[in-house]
Amino acid sequence: MSIPLDPDAPRKIEVLSMIERQLREAIVRLSDVSARAVRLADQTDWRTDAATRFHASAEAWRHEVGGLPARVEGANEDVARERARIEALAWRYGL
């Protein structure tokens, strides 16, 4: 049993390629934010209670943000696989 050709395949491929590019940009930006959080935490004067609390919050936020690039990379890989699947079907049917 063959899978019918999706007439929207070229548009889907285009959209998925755009999403991949945007996700790659998001990974770079999230990595930059994580690095900035580290620098910000390192530049704070830790002699006051407020600074100590801020440092703890900044560290927690840094760890949270630090894990986001890997999660976005996983999503990007999912999108790339779907684009490749659609492209393979499109080429198989001579699109």
C-alpha positions in Angstrom: 0.0 0.0 0.0 1.5 3.3 -1.0 1.2 6.6 0.8 -0.5 9.3 -1.3 1.6 12.3 -2.2 0.8 15.3 0.0 0.2 18.3 -2.4 1.4 20.5 0.5 4.8 18.8 0.8 6.8 21.7 -0.7 5.2 24.2 1.6 5.7 21.9 4.6 9.3 21.5 3.8 9.8 25.2 3.5 8.1 25.9 6.9 9.9 23.1 8.7 13.3 24.4 7.3 12.4 27.9 8.6 11.5 26.4 12.0 14.8 24.6 12.1 16.7 27.9 11.5 14.7 29.7 14.2 15.3 26.9 16.7 19.1 27.0 16.0 19.0 30.8 16.6 17.1 30.2 19.9 19.8 27.7 21.0 22.5 30.3 20.4 20.5 33.0 22.3 19.7 30.7 25.2 23.3 29.7 25.5 24.2 33.4 25.6 21.6 34.1 28.3 23.0 31.3 30.4 26.5 32.7 30.1 25.3 36.2 31.0 23.6 34.9 34.1 26.9 33.4 35.3 28.7 36.7 34.7 25.9 38.6 36.5 26.0 36.4 39.5 29.8 36.6 39.6 29.7 40.4 39.6 27.4 40.8 42.5 28.8 41.8 46.0 27.9 38.9 48.2 28.4 40.7 51.6 24.7 41.5 52.1 21.8 39.2 52.8 19.9 40.5 49.7 22.9 39.8 47.5 23.2 36.3 48.9 19.5 35.7 48.1 19.9 37.2 44.6 22.9 34.9 44.0 20.8 31.9 45.0 18.0 33.0 42.6 20.5 33.8 39.8 22.1 30.4 40.2 18.7 28.6 40.1 17.7 30.6 37.1 21.1 29.9 35.4 20.6 26.1 35.9 17.1 26.3 34.5 18.1 28.4 31.5 21.2 26.3 31.0 19.1 23.2 30.3 17.0 24.9 27.7 19.4 24.7 24.7 19.5 20.9 24.9 15.7 20.8 25.0 15.4 23.1 22.1 18.1 21.1 20.2 15.9 18.0 20.8 12.9 19.8 19.3 15.1 20.9 16.4 16.1 17.3 15.7 12.4 16.3 15.7 11.6 19.0 13.2 14.6 18.0 11.0 13.5 14.3 11.0 10.0 15.3 10.0 11.3 17.6 7.2 13.5 14.7 6.0 10.6 12.3 6.0 8.4 14.7 4.0 11.3 15.3 1.6 11.9 11.6 1.1 8.2 11.1 0.3 8.2 14.1 -2.0 11.2 12.8 -3.9 9.9 9.3 -4.0 6.9 10.6 -5.9 8.8 12.9 -8.2 7.9 16.2 -6.6 
